[in-house]
Amino acid sequence: MLKILIALLVILCLPGLARADNFAVALNAPAEVKAVLESNMGIFPELQDETLSGFRFDFLVRRATDDIRAILMTEGYFSPTIDIRLDERLAHIDVDPGLPSRISDVHIEFQGAILDDASCLARKQALTDSFPLRPGLQFRDAEWVKAKESLMLEIHSERFPAAKLLSSQAMVDPETQKVVLSLLIDSGSVVQFGELDIEGLKRLPASIVTGANRIVPGSLYRERDLNEFQSRLQLSGYFRSVFVTIPTDVQGDSAQVPVRVSVVESLARRVGLGVGYSTDMGAGVEARYEDNLTIKPGWRSRSSLKLYQREQSVQGELFLTPLPGGLSPRLDARIRNSDIQNDHTYSGMLGARLIHAGFDTEWHVSAELYKERKELSNQLEGDLISLPINFSWTRRVLDNPLFPRKGYSLNLQAGGAPEELISDSRFLRVYGKSNLFWPVGKQGTLILKGELGAVETENSHYVPDDYLFRAGGTQSVRGYEYGSLGVEQNGAIVPGQYMAVASMEYMHHVKDDWYAAIFYDAGNVVNHWQNFSWAQGYGVGVRWKSPLGSLNADLAYGEKDQGLRLHLSVGLSF
C-alpha cells in the first residue's frame, strides 16, 4: 500500500502532468493574421481542457510551427518567420507573416462543346470575365475555393450541366510573392431539354404536371427553367414533395435529355383553427378546411369561416384541374357581413377566375357576381346587383419574399361592369399599387409604397364595396382607424371613387431578429378629385422576424384626428 501511495505522489509531482490552468500561450502577431491563428491553431482549444498534461502541452507547442505555416498559407503568406520560446508553462510565439502573395496571372482554359460555335464562345468569354479573382488581389485559399465553386455553378446554370473541372492549380513563388492560377474545364455537351418523364402520380391526372410545364422540348438547358417548373408544382398545393431534374450522364456532342419530374401526391384533408387579433378587424376566430380530393381527382377545395368583431365571413374556393400553358381555373363563393365606420354591409359573391402564375409574374382574369345590401347608421340604403370583370397583373422581384431588403412589387388592375350584363349600373375601375425596397448601408432598409385608384361611374351607390376604396389602418395610412378615410354619408364613412396613398419608412436592424422603424404616411379617399386633401400620419415602430413573417407594432400620430393610435400586423401587403 505504501508503494502505491509513493507512486501516486511521484506521478502527481511530474511537471509533464500539471493541470491545464497552469499553461498559457502568448501570441504576438499582426492584427490581420492574429485572429485567424487564434481561431485555427490546435493549441488554443486544448488550453480550456482541465486534463491537459505537460507532455501534451509540449507536443502542441512543438507542432505550433507547422500549424502556423499551414494556416498562413491559406491566407497567402508563404514565407513567415516564426519564433517559439517555452518558459516553463508559458509559450511565447512571435509571428512575422512576411509579405502577402498576390495573384499575378489567371489562366482559364476550356475544352468541349463550348468551343464549337460563336454563341458558345460568347458564353465562354462571359464566364471568363465574371471570374472574381483578378491579378493584383491578395491570394487566399478560401476565396480560391469559393471562386472555383462559383464558376462551376455558373457554367452549370446554362447549356452545360455536365461540365467538369479537370484540374486547378495555384502555383506559388515564395521569393516574388506571386501566385499564378490555372483552371481547365471540360464543358461537356450542349444540353437541350427533351420530353417530360413523370413518376409518382397515382390518383392525380398528369395534366396537373404538364399544365405547369413551360419548358419546350428542344430548347437549351437552363437551370432557372427547372427551378421555376419545380416552384410552380410546389405552390400548386397538389404535392407533398416535388423534384425536377435531368439525367447527369450526358453523352455525345449534342444531347437532348428528358425532364424528370418526381412527385409525392398530397391527398390529405386538413383542418385548421386559429384565434387572433387585428387592430383593423378586432378579436376573432378562424376555421379552415382543405380537401385535395374534392368531387374528382385534380379538383381541390378550400373553405374558411372567419368571425371577427368588425367582419364575419364564410368562403369557399374550388380549384379545378390546371389547363395547358400554366392556366388554373378557380370558382369562388363568399357571404360576408361587415360593420366599418357605421357602414353595415351584407354581401354575397359568386366568382370565376383564370389564373396564370409565374416565378416572378402572375396575372388573372375574373368575373364576380355581387349581391349587396347596405345600412348606414342603422338606416337601410338599398340593394345592388353587379357583375364586374377584372384583370389583375402582379410582378415581384424581391431578394427575400418574407423579409425583403431589395427589390419591388407592382400590382396593376383594370376592370368594370357593363350595365347590359344584369348590373344595376356600369362603372370602370383602374388601380395600381407598388412597394419599393432599397438597402441603406448594411443595417438599414428604405421602403417606399404607393397606391392610386379611380372608379368612373354615374352613381357609386351601385358599385360593390370591393371595387371602391377605403384608407386608414395598419396597411394604409397609419394614425387613423381602419376605413376611417372615406366619404361621409348619413353619419357613416363609406368607400369612395378615388384614392391616393403614399408611404415612406426606414427600418434599421437593432439586434438578432429585431428592427426599429420610423415612417410617414399620407393619403385619402374622395368621390371628387377637387375635394382631395392629404391626411398625414407618422410615427415609430418595432419589427420582429417571426416564422410567419414580419410582426409589426406601430405607434402613429394622425394629424387630422390629432391622436395617437397603435397598429399591429403580421407580414407585408404585396
C-alpha positions as CSV (number, residue, x, y, z in Angstrom):
1,M,0.0,0.0,0.0
2,L,2.9,2.4,0.9
3,K,4.5,1.7,-2.5
4,I,1.2,2.6,-4.3
5,L,0.9,5.9,-2.4
6,I,4.5,6.9,-3.2
7,A,4.0,6.1,-6.9
8,L,0.9,8.3,-7.0
9,L,2.8,11.1,-5.3
10,V,5.6,10.9,-7.8
11,I,3.1,10.9,-10.8
12,L,1.3,14.0,-9.4
13,C,4.6,15.8,-8.9
14,L,5.8,15.2,-12.5
15,P,5.9,18.6,-14.3
16,G,4.6,17.0,-17.5
17,L,1.2,16.2,-15.9
18,A,0.4,19.6,-14.5
19,R,-3.2,20.9,-14.6
20,A,-4.3,22.8,-17.8
21,D,-4.9,26.0,-15.8
22,N,-1.1,26.2,-15.3
23,F,-0.4,26.5,-19.1
24,A,-0.7,29.6,-21.3
25,V,0.3,30.9,-24.7
26,A,1.3,34.4,-25.6
27,L,0.8,35.0,-29.3
28,N,2.5,38.1,-30.8
29,A,1.4,38.6,-34.5
30,P,0.0,41.4,-36.7
31,A,-3.7,42.0,-36.3
32,E,-4.5,40.9,-39.8
33,V,-3.4,37.3,-39.0
34,K,-3.7,37.1,-35.3
35,A,-7.4,36.4,-35.2
36,V,-7.1,33.8,-37.9
37,L,-4.3,32.0,-36.0
38,E,-6.2,32.0,-32.7
39,S,-9.3,30.6,-34.3
40,N,-7.5,27.8,-36.1
41,M,-4.4,26.7,-34.1
42,G,-4.9,23.4,-32.3
43,I,-3.3,24.6,-29.1
44,F,-5.8,27.2,-28.1
45,P,-8.9,25.0,-27.7
46,E,-6.9,22.5,-25.6
47,L,-5.9,25.2,-23.1
48,Q,-9.5,25.0,-22.0
49,D,-9.2,21.3,-21.1
50,E,-8.6,20.9,-17.4
51,T,-7.0,17.5,-18.0
52,L,-4.3,18.9,-20.3
53,S,-1.0,17.3,-19.4
54,G,2.5,18.8,-19.6
55,F,3.5,16.2,-22.2
56,R,0.5,17.1,-24.4
57,F,1.3,20.8,-24.0
58,D,4.9,20.3,-25.0
59,F,3.7,18.4,-28.1
60,L,1.3,21.1,-29.1
61,V,4.0,23.8,-28.7
62,R,6.4,21.7,-31.0
63,R,3.6,21.3,-33.5
64,A,2.6,25.0,-33.5
65,T,5.2,25.9,-36.2
66,D,3.6,23.6,-38.7
67,D,0.1,24.8,-37.7
68,I,1.0,28.4,-38.2
69,R,2.7,27.8,-41.6
70,A,-0.3,25.8,-42.8
71,I,-2.8,28.5,-41.7
72,L,-0.8,31.4,-43.1
73,M,-0.5,29.6,-46.5
74,T,-4.4,29.7,-46.7
75,E,-4.2,33.5,-46.2
76,G,-1.5,33.9,-48.9
77,Y,1.6,34.2,-46.6
78,F,4.2,31.6,-47.8
79,S,7.4,32.9,-46.1
80,P,6.7,33.6,-42.5
81,T,9.2,33.9,-39.7
82,I,8.2,32.0,-36.5
83,D,9.9,32.2,-33.1
84,I,8.7,30.0,-30.3
85,R,10.2,30.1,-26.7
86,L,8.9,27.9,-23.9
87,D,9.2,29.5,-20.4
88,E,8.2,26.7,-18.1
89,R,4.4,26.6,-18.7
90,L,4.2,29.7,-20.8
91,A,4.8,29.5,-24.6
92,H,5.9,32.7,-26.3
93,I,5.0,32.6,-30.0
94,D,6.2,35.5,-32.3
95,V,5.0,35.5,-35.9
96,D,6.1,37.7,-38.7
97,P,3.9,36.6,-41.7
98,G,6.1,38.4,-44.2
99,L,4.6,40.0,-47.4
100,P,1.3,38.5,-48.7
101,S,1.4,36.8,-52.0
102,R,-0.7,38.3,-54.7
103,I,-2.2,36.9,-57.9
104,S,-0.1,37.7,-60.9
105,D,-2.0,35.8,-63.7
106,V,-5.2,33.8,-64.1
107,H,-5.5,31.2,-66.9
108,I,-8.9,29.7,-67.5
109,E,-8.9,27.1,-70.3
110,F,-11.9,25.2,-71.7
111,Q,-12.4,22.1,-73.8
112,G,-15.6,20.5,-75.1
113,A,-18.6,21.9,-77.0
114,I,-18.2,25.4,-75.5
115,L,-15.6,25.9,-78.3
116,D,-17.8,24.8,-81.1
117,D,-19.7,27.9,-82.3
118,A,-19.9,31.7,-81.8
119,S,-22.7,31.6,-79.3
120,C,-20.8,29.2,-77.1
121,L,-17.7,31.2,-77.4
122,A,-19.6,34.3,-76.2
123,R,-20.7,32.3,-73.2
124,K,-17.1,31.2,-72.6
125,Q,-15.9,34.8,-72.7
126,A,-18.7,35.8,-70.2
127,L,-17.6,33.1,-67.8
128,T,-14.0,34.2,-68.0
129,D,-14.9,37.8,-67.5
130,S,-17.0,37.1,-64.5
131,F,-14.3,35.1,-62.6
132,P,-13.9,37.1,-59.3
133,L,-10.2,36.6,-58.8
134,R,-8.1,39.2,-60.6
135,P,-4.3,40.0,-60.9
136,G,-3.3,42.2,-58.0
137,L,-5.6,40.7,-55.4
138,Q,-4.1,39.0,-52.3
139,F,-4.3,35.2,-52.6
140,R,-6.5,33.5,-50.0
141,D,-7.2,29.8,-50.3
142,A,-10.9,30.1,-49.1
143,E,-11.5,32.7,-51.8
144,W,-9.8,30.5,-54.4
145,V,-12.1,27.6,-53.5
146,K,-15.2,29.8,-53.5
147,A,-14.3,31.3,-56.9
148,K,-14.0,27.8,-58.4
149,E,-17.3,26.7,-57.0
150,S,-19.0,29.9,-58.2
151,L,-17.5,29.4,-61.8
152,M,-18.8,25.8,-62.0
153,L,-22.2,26.8,-60.7
154,E,-22.4,29.5,-63.3
155,I,-21.4,27.2,-66.2
156,H,-23.8,24.5,-65.0
157,S,-26.7,27.0,-65.0
158,E,-27.0,27.2,-68.8
159,R,-26.3,24.8,-71.6
160,F,-23.6,22.7,-69.8
161,P,-25.0,20.9,-66.7
162,A,-22.4,18.1,-67.1
163,A,-19.3,20.4,-67.2
164,K,-16.4,19.2,-65.1
165,L,-13.4,20.8,-63.5
166,L,-10.5,18.7,-64.8
167,S,-7.7,20.5,-63.0
168,S,-6.9,23.5,-60.9
169,Q,-3.6,24.8,-59.7
170,A,-2.3,27.7,-57.6
171,M,1.4,28.0,-58.5
172,V,3.2,30.0,-55.8
173,D,6.6,31.7,-56.0
174,P,7.6,32.4,-52.4
175,E,10.5,34.6,-53.4
176,T,8.5,37.0,-55.5
177,Q,5.2,36.6,-53.6
178,K,3.4,35.9,-56.8
179,V,0.6,33.3,-57.5
180,V,-0.4,32.0,-60.9
181,L,-3.9,30.5,-61.0
182,S,-4.8,27.9,-63.7
183,L,-8.1,26.1,-64.4
184,L,-9.0,23.5,-67.0
185,I,-12.7,22.9,-67.6
186,D,-14.4,20.4,-69.8
187,S,-17.8,21.9,-70.7
188,G,-19.2,18.6,-72.0
189,S,-22.1,18.5,-74.4
190,V,-24.6,21.3,-75.2
191,V,-27.7,20.0,-73.5
192,Q,-31.3,20.5,-74.7
193,F,-34.5,19.8,-72.9
194,G,-36.5,16.7,-74.0
195,E,-39.9,15.4,-73.1
196,L,-41.3,15.0,-69.6
197,D,-40.7,11.8,-67.6
198,I,-43.2,11.8,-64.8
199,E,-43.2,9.4,-61.8
200,G,-45.2,9.3,-58.6
201,L,-48.7,10.1,-59.9
202,K,-51.2,7.6,-58.5
203,R,-54.6,9.3,-58.4
204,L,-54.0,12.8,-59.8
205,P,-54.1,13.3,-63.6
206,A,-50.9,14.0,-65.5
207,S,-52.4,17.3,-66.8
208,I,-51.6,18.9,-63.4
209,V,-47.9,18.4,-64.1
210,T,-48.0,19.1,-67.9
211,G,-50.2,22.1,-67.4
212,A,-47.5,23.7,-65.1
213,N,-44.7,22.9,-67.6
214,R,-43.4,25.8,-69.8
215,I,-40.2,24.0,-70.9
216,V,-40.3,23.5,-74.7
217,P,-38.6,20.3,-76.0
218,G,-35.6,21.2,-77.9
219,S,-34.9,24.4,-76.0
220,L,-31.4,24.9,-74.5
221,Y,-30.9,23.8,-70.9
222,R,-31.3,26.5,-68.2
223,E,-31.3,25.6,-64.5
224,R,-33.7,28.5,-63.9
225,D,-36.3,26.8,-66.0
226,L,-36.1,23.7,-63.9
227,N,-36.3,25.7,-60.7
228,E,-39.4,27.7,-61.9
229,F,-41.1,24.5,-63.0
230,Q,-40.5,22.9,-59.6
231,S,-41.6,26.0,-57.8
232,R,-44.9,26.1,-59.7
233,L,-45.6,22.5,-58.8
234,Q,-44.7,23.0,-55.2
235,L,-47.0,26.0,-54.9
236,S,-49.9,24.3,-56.7
237,G,-50.9,22.5,-53.5
238,Y,-51.3,19.1,-55.1
239,F,-48.0,17.6,-53.9
240,R,-46.1,17.0,-50.6
241,S,-42.8,16.9,-52.4
242,V,-41.5,17.7,-55.9
243,F,-38.2,17.2,-57.6
244,V,-37.5,18.3,-61.1
245,T,-34.1,17.1,-62.5
246,I,-32.3,15.9,-65.6
247,P,-30.0,12.9,-66.1
248,T,-26.4,13.6,-65.1
249,D,-24.8,11.1,-67.5
250,V,-25.0,13.3,-70.7
251,Q,-23.3,11.7,-73.7
252,G,-22.5,12.9,-77.3
253,D,-21.7,16.2,-78.9
254,S,-25.3,17.5,-78.5
255,A,-27.7,15.8,-76.2
256,Q,-31.5,16.1,-75.6
257,V,-32.3,14.8,-72.2
258,P,-35.7,14.1,-70.5
259,V,-37.0,16.4,-67.8
260,R,-37.6,14.0,-64.9
261,V,-40.5,15.0,-62.5
262,S,-40.7,13.0,-59.3
263,V,-43.7,13.8,-57.1
264,V,-45.4,12.6,-53.9
265,E,-49.1,13.4,-54.0
266,S,-50.8,15.3,-51.2
267,L,-54.2,13.7,-50.7
268,A,-54.7,14.8,-47.1
269,R,-57.7,16.7,-45.7
270,R,-56.6,19.4,-43.3
271,V,-58.5,21.3,-40.7
272,G,-57.1,24.4,-39.0
273,L,-58.3,26.5,-36.1
274,G,-57.0,29.9,-35.0
275,V,-57.6,32.8,-32.6
276,G,-56.2,36.2,-33.5
277,Y,-56.4,39.9,-33.0
278,S,-56.0,42.7,-35.5
279,T,-56.2,46.4,-34.8
280,D,-58.2,46.7,-38.1
281,M,-60.7,43.9,-37.5
282,G,-60.5,43.4,-33.8
283,A,-60.5,40.0,-32.0
284,G,-61.8,36.9,-33.7
285,V,-61.5,33.2,-34.5
286,E,-61.0,31.3,-37.8
287,A,-61.6,27.8,-39.1
288,R,-60.2,26.4,-42.3
289,Y,-60.8,23.1,-44.2
290,E,-58.7,21.9,-47.2
291,D,-59.6,18.9,-49.3
292,N,-57.2,17.8,-52.1
293,L,-59.7,15.2,-53.4
294,T,-62.9,17.2,-54.0
295,I,-65.5,15.6,-56.2
296,K,-62.9,14.2,-58.6
297,P,-59.1,13.8,-58.8
298,G,-57.4,17.0,-59.7
299,W,-60.0,19.2,-58.0
300,R,-59.1,20.8,-54.7
301,S,-61.2,22.9,-52.3
302,R,-60.5,25.3,-49.5
303,S,-63.2,26.6,-47.1
304,S,-62.9,29.2,-44.3
305,L,-65.0,30.7,-41.6
306,K,-63.9,34.0,-40.1
307,L,-65.6,35.6,-37.1
308,Y,-64.1,38.9,-36.2
309,Q,-65.6,41.9,-34.4
310,R,-65.9,44.1,-37.5
311,E,-66.3,41.4,-40.1
312,Q,-67.7,37.9,-40.4
313,S,-67.5,35.7,-43.5
314,V,-67.8,32.2,-44.9
315,Q,-65.9,31.5,-48.1
316,G,-65.3,28.5,-50.4
317,E,-62.8,28.1,-53.2
318,L,-62.8,25.2,-55.8
319,F,-59.6,24.8,-57.7
320,L,-60.2,22.9,-61.0
321,T,-57.6,20.8,-62.9
322,P,-55.0,23.1,-64.4
323,L,-55.1,23.7,-68.1
324,P,-52.2,23.6,-70.6
325,G,-50.0,26.7,-70.6
326,G,-49.9,27.1,-66.8
327,L,-53.6,28.3,-66.6
328,S,-55.5,27.4,-63.4
329,P,-59.3,27.8,-63.3
330,R,-61.0,28.6,-59.9
331,L,-64.5,29.1,-58.7
332,D,-65.3,31.2,-55.6
333,A,-68.3,31.8,-53.3
334,R,-68.5,34.1,-50.3
335,I,-71.0,35.5,-47.8
336,R,-69.8,38.4,-45.8
337,N,-71.2,40.7,-43.1
338,S,-69.1,43.8,-42.2
339,D,-69.7,46.9,-40.0
340,I,-67.0,49.5,-40.6
341,Q,-67.4,53.1,-39.6
342,N,-71.2,52.7,-39.2
343,D,-71.3,51.3,-42.8
344,H,-73.1,47.9,-42.3
345,T,-72.9,45.8,-45.5
346,Y,-74.3,42.3,-46.2
347,S,-72.9,40.8,-49.4
348,G,-72.8,37.6,-51.4
349,M,-70.4,36.8,-54.2
350,L,-70.1,34.1,-56.8
351,G,-66.9,34.3,-58.9
352,A,-64.9,32.5,-61.6
353,R,-61.3,33.3,-62.4
354,L,-58.5,32.1,-64.6
355,I,-55.0,32.4,-63.0
356,H,-51.6,32.3,-64.7
357,A,-48.9,32.1,-62.0
358,G,-45.2,32.5,-62.8
359,F,-42.0,32.6,-60.9
360,D,-42.0,36.4,-60.6
361,T,-45.1,37.4,-62.5
362,E,-48.7,36.4,-62.3
363,W,-52.0,37.6,-63.8
364,H,-55.6,36.6,-63.5
365,V,-59.0,37.4,-65.2
366,S,-62.1,37.2,-63.0
367,A,-65.8,37.7,-63.3
368,E,-67.8,38.1,-60.0
369,L,-71.5,38.3,-59.4
370,Y,-72.3,40.5,-56.3
371,K,-75.5,41.0,-54.4
372,E,-75.1,43.6,-51.6
373,R,-77.4,45.3,-49.1
374,K,-76.2,48.4,-47.2
375,E,-77.3,50.1,-44.0
376,L,-75.8,53.4,-42.9
377,S,-76.2,54.3,-39.2
378,N,-78.9,51.6,-39.0
379,Q,-80.9,53.1,-41.9
380,L,-81.4,50.9,-45.0
381,E,-79.8,52.4,-48.1
382,G,-80.8,49.8,-50.6
383,D,-79.5,46.8,-52.6
384,L,-77.3,46.4,-55.6
385,I,-76.5,43.7,-58.2
386,S,-73.3,43.9,-60.2
387,L,-71.3,41.6,-62.4
388,P,-67.8,43.2,-62.7
389,I,-65.0,41.8,-64.8
390,N,-61.5,42.5,-63.7
391,F,-57.9,41.9,-64.9
392,S,-55.0,41.9,-62.4
393,W,-51.3,41.7,-63.1
394,T,-48.6,41.4,-60.4
395,R,-44.8,41.5,-60.7
396,R,-42.5,40.7,-57.7
397,V,-38.7,41.0,-57.8
398,L,-37.6,40.6,-54.2
399,D,-34.4,39.2,-52.7
400,N,-36.5,37.6,-49.9
401,P,-40.3,37.1,-50.2
402,L,-40.8,37.2,-46.4
403,F,-38.3,39.8,-45.4
404,P,-37.2,41.8,-48.4
405,R,-34.4,44.3,-48.3
406,K,-34.1,44.9,-52.0
407,G,-36.5,44.8,-54.9
408,Y,-40.0,45.8,-55.8
409,S,-43.6,44.6,-56.2
410,L,-46.1,46.0,-58.5
411,N,-49.8,45.3,-59.0
412,L,-52.0,46.8,-61.7
413,Q,-55.7,46.2,-62.2
414,A,-58.3,47.3,-64.7
415,G,-62.0,46.3,-65.0
416,G,-65.5,47.3,-64.6
417,A,-69.2,46.3,-65.1
418,P,-71.2,46.9,-68.2
419,E,-74.8,47.7,-67.5
420,E,-76.0,45.3,-70.1
421,L,-74.9,42.3,-68.1
422,I,-77.5,42.5,-65.3
423,S,-75.6,45.1,-63.4
424,D,-77.6,48.0,-61.8
425,S,-75.1,50.5,-63.2
426,R,-72.0,50.5,-65.3
427,F,-68.6,51.5,-64.0
428,L,-64.9,51.5,-65.0
429,R,-62.1,50.9,-62.5
430,V,-58.3,51.2,-62.6
431,Y,-55.9,50.6,-59.7
432,G,-52.2,50.4,-59.0
433,K,-50.0,49.6,-56.0
434,S,-46.2,49.4,-55.7
435,N,-43.7,48.7,-53.0
436,L,-40.0,49.5,-53.4
437,F,-37.3,48.2,-51.1
438,W,-33.9,49.8,-51.0
439,P,-31.0,48.7,-48.8
440,V,-29.3,51.6,-46.8
441,G,-25.8,50.5,-45.7
442,K,-25.5,47.1,-44.0
443,Q,-28.3,47.6,-41.4
444,G,-31.0,49.8,-42.9
445,T,-33.8,49.4,-45.4
446,L,-35.8,52.2,-47.1
447,I,-39.4,51.2,-48.0
448,L,-41.5,53.3,-50.4
449,K,-45.2,52.5,-51.0
450,G,-47.8,54.0,-53.2
451,E,-51.4,53.3,-54.1
452,L,-53.6,55.0,-56.7
453,G,-57.1,54.1,-57.8
454,A,-60.1,55.6,-59.6
455,V,-63.7,54.5,-60.4
456,E,-65.7,56.3,-63.1
457,T,-69.4,55.8,-62.6
458,E,-72.6,57.8,-62.6
459,N,-73.5,56.6,-59.1
460,S,-71.1,54.9,-56.7
461,H,-74.0,53.5,-54.7
462,Y,-74.3,50.7,-57.3
463,V,-70.6,49.7,-57.2
464,P,-69.7,46.8,-54.9
465,D,-67.5,47.8,-51.9
466,D,-64.7,45.6,-53.1
467,Y,-64.3,47.8,-56.2
468,L,-64.3,51.1,-54.3
469,F,-61.7,52.4,-51.9
470,R,-61.1,52.9,-48.2
471,A,-57.9,54.2,-46.5
472,G,-56.6,54.3,-43.0
473,G,-55.4,51.5,-40.8
474,T,-52.5,49.2,-40.4
475,Q,-51.7,48.5,-44.1
476,S,-52.7,52.0,-45.3
477,V,-52.4,55.4,-43.6
478,R,-51.3,54.7,-40.0
479,G,-52.5,57.0,-37.3
480,Y,-56.1,56.6,-38.4
481,E,-58.7,54.0,-37.7
482,Y,-59.3,51.3,-40.3
483,G,-61.5,52.6,-43.1
484,S,-62.0,56.0,-41.5
485,L,-60.6,57.8,-44.5
486,G,-63.5,57.8,-47.0
487,V,-66.7,59.6,-47.9
488,E,-69.1,60.8,-45.2
489,Q,-72.7,59.8,-45.8
490,N,-75.6,59.8,-43.4
491,G,-73.5,59.6,-40.3
492,A,-71.2,56.9,-41.7
493,I,-67.9,56.6,-43.7
494,V,-68.4,54.7,-46.9
495,P,-65.9,53.7,-49.7
496,G,-65.1,56.3,-52.3
497,Q,-64.3,56.5,-56.0
498,Y,-60.8,58.0,-55.9
499,M,-57.9,57.1,-53.6
500,A,-54.3,58.0,-53.3
501,V,-51.9,56.8,-50.6
502,A,-48.1,57.2,-50.2
503,S,-45.8,56.0,-47.5
504,M,-42.1,56.2,-46.7
505,E,-40.5,54.1,-44.0
506,Y,-36.9,53.5,-42.8
507,M,-36.2,50.2,-40.9
508,H,-32.9,49.6,-39.1
509,H,-31.6,46.4,-37.6
510,V,-31.2,46.6,-33.8
511,K,-30.3,43.1,-32.5
512,D,-30.9,39.5,-33.7
513,D,-34.3,39.5,-35.4
514,W,-35.4,42.9,-34.0
515,Y,-35.7,46.1,-36.0
516,A,-36.7,49.7,-35.3
517,A,-38.7,51.8,-37.8
518,I,-39.8,55.4,-38.4
519,F,-42.4,56.2,-41.1
520,Y,-44.5,58.8,-42.7
521,D,-47.9,58.0,-44.4
522,A,-50.3,60.2,-46.3
523,G,-53.5,59.6,-48.2
524,N,-57.2,60.0,-48.5
525,V,-60.4,58.8,-50.4
526,V,-62.9,61.1,-52.0
527,N,-65.7,61.0,-54.6
528,H,-64.4,64.1,-56.4
529,W,-60.7,64.8,-57.0
530,Q,-61.2,68.5,-56.3
531,N,-62.1,67.6,-52.7
532,F,-58.9,65.7,-52.1
533,S,-56.5,66.6,-49.3
534,W,-53.8,64.6,-47.7
535,A,-54.4,63.1,-44.3
536,Q,-51.0,62.7,-42.8
537,G,-49.7,60.2,-40.2
538,Y,-46.2,59.5,-38.8
539,G,-44.6,57.5,-36.0
540,V,-42.3,54.8,-34.9
541,G,-42.4,51.1,-34.9
542,V,-40.9,47.8,-33.9
543,R,-40.4,44.8,-36.3
544,W,-39.7,41.2,-35.4
545,K,-38.9,38.5,-37.9
546,S,-41.2,35.7,-36.8
547,P,-41.7,32.3,-38.6
548,L,-45.0,33.7,-40.0
549,G,-43.4,36.8,-41.4
550,S,-42.6,40.3,-40.1
551,L,-44.6,41.0,-36.9
552,N,-45.1,44.8,-36.7
553,A,-46.1,47.1,-33.9
554,D,-46.5,50.8,-34.9
555,L,-47.4,53.9,-32.8
556,A,-48.6,56.6,-35.1
557,Y,-49.9,60.1,-34.8
558,G,-52.7,61.2,-37.2
559,E,-52.6,64.9,-37.8
560,K,-56.2,65.1,-39.0
561,D,-57.6,63.3,-35.9
562,Q,-54.9,64.7,-33.6
563,G,-54.4,61.5,-31.7
564,L,-52.1,58.5,-31.2
565,R,-53.1,55.1,-32.5
566,L,-51.4,51.6,-32.0
567,H,-51.3,49.3,-35.1
568,L,-50.4,45.6,-35.0
569,S,-49.9,43.5,-38.1
570,V,-48.1,40.4,-39.4
571,G,-46.4,40.4,-42.8
572,L,-46.4,42.9,-45.6
573,S,-49.1,43.6,-48.1
574,F,-47.9,43.0,-51.7
